Amino acid sequence: MKHHLTLIAALVAAAALAACGDRTQTLKSGVIADSAAFQGTGKPYAVPGWKQGDKASWEQQVKTRTQNTQNEYLKVN
């Protein structure tokens, strides 16, 4: 019985110490999040009509997207 208690205590201690092994979490995607959203990503995959780097065009696209897809009053049941 004493051997079983020692084994259980050792397993609990090992499980508790395993939680201490947290690895460093870094962003590896290469996306820089400190630039303005309207600057774009430099990739050619964008909504037609939006010019990357043009703030007025960005604001118009956001307004259009909000009105067309996120306005609950316009949605038909």
Contacts in CASP RR format, 6 or more apart in sequence:
PFRMAT RR
TARGET T0000
AUTHOR 0000-0000-0000
METHOD contacts of the structure
MODEL  1
MKHHLTLIAALVAAAALAACGDRTQTLKSGVIADSAAFQGTGKPYAVPGW
KQGDKASWEQQVKTRTQNTQNEYLKVN
31 41 0 8 1.000
36 55 0 8 1.000
37 58 0 8 1.000
38 52 0 8 1.000
38 53 0 8 1.000
38 54 0 8 1.000
38 55 0 8 1.000
38 57 0 8 1.000
38 58 0 8 1.000
38 59 0 8 1.000
39 52 0 8 1.000
39 53 0 8 1.000
40 46 0 8 1.000
40 52 0 8 1.000
40 53 0 8 1.000
41 52 0 8 1.000
42 52 0 8 1.000
46 52 0 8 1.000
47 61 0 8 1.000
49 57 0 8 1.000
49 61 0 8 1.000
50 57 0 8 1.000
50 58 0 8 1.000
50 61 0 8 1.000
51 57 0 8 1.000
67 74 0 8 1.000
68 74 0 8 1.000
END
